[in-house]
């Protein structure tokens, strides 16, 4: 999609969308290609799945840590 199309209805400026896209591109989540005067962007689903796996692992670590904390607090006199 073009930046204009992505920004439509988003409630933020095209410049803000562009900045966000560049951050996502640096993370490998999207890629852009220039076609004429437009920059077209597409999602990289494989990288998004990898990000999801990483976030799930972090979530599990936090859940485990909170479970240990709760058990520790419940076992105190």
Backbone bond lengths (Angstrom), bond angles and torsions (degrees), N, CA, C in turn:
res aa  C-N    CA-C-N  psi(-1)  N-CA   C-N-CA  omega(-1)  CA-C   N-CA-C  phi
1 X - - - 1.449 - - 1.526 109.94 -
2 X 1.288 114.85 154.39 1.457 119.85 175.92 1.527 109.95 -81.53
3 X 1.309 116.12 160.52 1.459 121.02 178.19 1.522 110.53 -61.35
4 X 1.327 117.13 -39.31 1.463 120.71 178.79 1.523 110.26 -60.26
5 X 1.307 116.31 -44.38 1.467 120.49 179.97 1.528 111.47 -67.90
6 X 1.319 116.92 -39.60 1.461 120.55 178.77 1.530 111.54 -66.57
7 X 1.330 116.64 -35.03 1.466 120.87 -177.94 1.523 112.36 -78.14
8 X 1.321 117.72 -20.94 1.464 121.04 -177.84 1.525 110.05 -60.57
9 X 1.307 115.93 122.38 1.454 121.40 178.15 1.512 114.88 77.58
10 X 1.328 117.58 1.20 1.464 120.54 -177.31 1.529 112.67 -80.67
11 X 1.320 116.12 -19.59 1.462 118.79 -179.57 1.518 113.72 79.76
12 X 1.323 117.35 9.50 1.461 121.54 175.12 1.523 108.60 -131.36
13 X 1.308 116.31 164.17 1.458 120.86 -176.57 1.528 111.68 -73.86
14 X 1.322 115.49 162.35 1.467 119.95 175.32 1.518 110.53 -61.96
15 X 1.344 116.43 -35.46 1.461 119.53 178.73 1.528 110.91 -63.38
16 X 1.330 116.94 -39.19 1.466 120.29 178.27 1.528 110.32 -66.54
17 X 1.331 116.49 -41.42 1.473 120.54 177.72 1.525 109.47 -61.11
18 X 1.324 116.26 -42.85 1.464 120.99 179.45 1.523 111.09 -59.89
19 X 1.337 116.89 -45.21 1.467 120.04 178.91 1.526 110.89 -61.26
20 X 1.319 116.89 -43.09 1.458 120.32 178.90 1.533 110.77 -63.41
21 X 1.325 116.80 -41.59 1.460 120.27 179.84 1.521 111.79 -62.99
22 X 1.322 117.11 -37.18 1.463 119.71 179.17 1.534 110.95 -67.69
23 X 1.315 117.38 -37.05 1.469 120.27 176.13 1.528 109.78 -64.98
24 X 1.342 115.94 -44.96 1.466 119.93 178.15 1.524 111.52 -63.66
25 X 1.326 116.66 -36.25 1.468 120.63 177.80 1.523 110.70 -66.62
26 X 1.331 117.36 -40.62 1.466 120.52 177.28 1.528 111.16 -60.80
27 X 1.337 116.19 -31.43 1.466 121.00 178.44 1.522 111.84 -84.30
28 X 1.329 117.38 -4.70 1.455 121.30 179.48 1.517 114.24 80.54
29 X 1.334 117.49 11.26 1.462 120.65 -177.48 1.523 113.24 -83.03
30 X 1.328 116.79 -25.75 1.463 121.69 176.59 1.517 108.35 -136.19
31 X 1.319 115.48 162.75 1.458 119.72 173.53 1.518 107.80 -138.14
32 X 1.318 114.46 149.36 1.454 120.07 -179.01 1.514 111.13 -122.03
33 X 1.323 115.18 147.66 1.455 121.51 177.03 1.525 107.46 -137.04
34 X 1.318 115.18 137.70 1.458 119.72 -179.77 1.515 109.44 -86.36
35 X 1.317 115.03 129.13 1.471 122.42 174.35 1.520 107.00 -127.45
36 X 1.321 114.69 104.01 1.463 118.94 -176.02 1.513 110.23 65.08
37 X 1.318 116.14 -124.24 1.470 120.66 -179.76 1.522 112.45 -90.06
38 X 1.329 117.17 -7.10 1.459 120.84 -175.50 1.521 111.68 -102.01
39 X 1.309 113.93 149.21 1.462 121.88 170.20 1.520 105.77 -105.34
40 X 1.318 116.90 118.47 1.461 121.18 179.71 1.521 109.12 -102.24
41 X 1.317 115.83 138.48 1.458 121.83 -174.71 1.518 109.94 -119.67
42 X 1.334 114.81 145.56 1.459 119.62 174.82 1.522 110.03 -140.66
43 X 1.310 113.97 151.93 1.449 122.52 -179.64 1.518 110.09 -78.11
44 X 1.327 116.33 141.60 1.462 121.84 173.80 1.530 107.05 -102.13
45 X 1.344 117.92 94.40 1.464 120.61 -173.62 1.527 113.90 -62.03
46 X 1.341 117.91 -33.23 1.472 119.39 179.35 1.524 110.71 -62.36
47 X 1.317 116.48 -44.46 1.470 120.09 -179.10 1.523 110.32 -67.83
48 X 1.323 116.78 -34.71 1.463 120.63 177.83 1.528 109.93 -65.12
49 X 1.331 117.35 -39.94 1.462 121.09 177.17 1.522 110.75 -63.87
50 X 1.327 117.03 -39.18 1.469 120.85 177.66 1.522 110.61 -64.55
51 X 1.318 116.81 -42.27 1.475 120.81 177.19 1.528 109.69 -61.20
52 X 1.320 117.03 -41.90 1.470 121.51 179.08 1.527 110.57 -61.68
53 X 1.345 116.71 -42.89 1.473 120.14 178.35 1.528 110.85 -61.76
54 X 1.322 116.74 -41.66 1.463 120.42 179.00 1.522 111.31 -64.79
55 X 1.323 116.14 -44.12 1.464 119.82 179.04 1.524 111.62 -65.42
56 X 1.328 117.15 -36.95 1.465 120.37 176.33 1.531 110.95 -63.43
57 X 1.326 116.96 -40.74 1.470 120.85 178.83 1.528 110.52 -64.30
58 X 1.315 116.62 -42.81 1.473 120.53 177.83 1.526 110.14 -63.68
59 X 1.319 116.40 -40.89 1.467 121.01 178.70 1.533 110.80 -60.99
60 X 1.339 116.42 -43.72 1.466 120.19 178.34 1.523 111.08 -62.81
61 X 1.339 117.15 -39.92 1.465 120.43 178.90 1.528 110.56 -62.43
62 X 1.317 117.16 -43.13 1.459 120.73 178.55 1.525 110.96 -65.77
63 X 1.329 117.35 -42.18 1.463 120.50 178.05 1.521 110.69 -60.49
64 X 1.334 117.07 -43.63 1.467 120.79 178.13 1.523 111.24 -62.77
65 X 1.325 116.96 -44.09 1.460 120.63 179.99 1.527 111.02 -63.48
66 X 1.313 117.21 -41.80 1.467 120.37 179.01 1.523 111.44 -67.96
67 X 1.328 117.35 -36.19 1.472 120.71 175.83 1.523 110.64 -63.59
68 X 1.346 116.50 -42.81 1.474 119.82 177.83 1.511 110.95 -63.96
69 X 1.321 117.27 -40.85 1.465 120.84 178.54 1.521 110.20 -63.47
70 X 1.315 117.33 -45.37 1.459 120.55 179.55 1.532 110.95 -61.36
71 X 1.325 117.12 -44.62 1.467 120.56 179.08 1.513 110.77 -63.08
72 X 1.313 117.20 -40.08 1.462 121.23 179.18 1.522 111.01 -63.47
73 X 1.323 116.42 -43.36 1.457 120.58 -178.82 1.530 111.81 -69.69
74 X 1.326 116.32 -34.61 1.456 119.79 179.18 1.517 112.26 -72.93
75 X 1.324 118.04 -24.49 1.471 121.85 -178.31 1.510 113.04 -90.24
76 X 1.322 118.65 -5.37 1.467 121.46 178.48 1.510 109.98 -76.62
77 X 1.350 116.16 142.74 1.477 119.98 -179.99 1.518 112.92 -68.84
